[in-house]
């Protein structure tokens, strides 16, 4: 048996993520007995045990770990196929034009580059409409995988380019963005160590799992306000100077690795509009 149904994958991924049949059934909106039977049938068809069940609960086997990883990717691919197909046919909104590209960008990053790219592409004969979709830190890859975006501006070393085709566009240094009134803002240059543990000025955190005492940031406006109030600091590519407020100061970081901006897209894409956008980007 070498094929799997989307429904089977959805059922298994829910159980594997919850490690509890009752919670998984609630998440899927079905009763628990048919969910249990579906997983047992899947195990029989594959000829392997996916889950270990005992009085202590549910645990994944090595085979189950593999199917969870592969299943997530497969479900993302089917979602992406549906989204991109609807977008190509103009069926994803009453006013959505056909042949539209969605470009995912990290909010506030590559501001000048993005302006140049959009203007140059719009001047190309046969250019598609481009919707710019701002994202949080490191979300662009997930947006490409699940079809919310067709193409993205991604930044190494922060974004992983694994699984995507890409072209390098620019390289730039990094800056510390500080409250203008803070003593460190008077410096002409800083190191990463200088800003790593400043009393009363913790570095902002971009995810709940990121260590540190700084505030968890959800969008650019929140970050800008907290820096202006002297509550946090942040590290950004040099191009972020474009969105700084008067209450901010940018100081170069002499030992931070360069940030390389790439334009990235799914490796299997055959979109002519996307190919034109990539060619335009590499000519800037």
Buried (B, 14 or more C-beta within 10 A) or exposed (E): EEEBEEEBBBBBBBBBBBEBBEBBBBBBEBEBEEBBEBBEEBBEEBEBEBBEEEEEEBEBBEBBEEBBEEBBEBBBBBBBEEBBEBBBEBEBEEEBEEBBBBBBBBBBBBBEBBEBBBEBBEEEEEBBEBBEBBBBBBBBBBBBBBBBBBBBBBBBEBBEBEEBBBEEBBEBBBBBBBBBEBEBBEBEEBEBEBBEEBEEBBBBBBEEEEEEEBBEBEEBEBBBEBBBEBBBBBBBBBBBBEBBEEBBBBBBBEEBEEBBBBBBBBEEBEBEBBEBBBEBBEEE
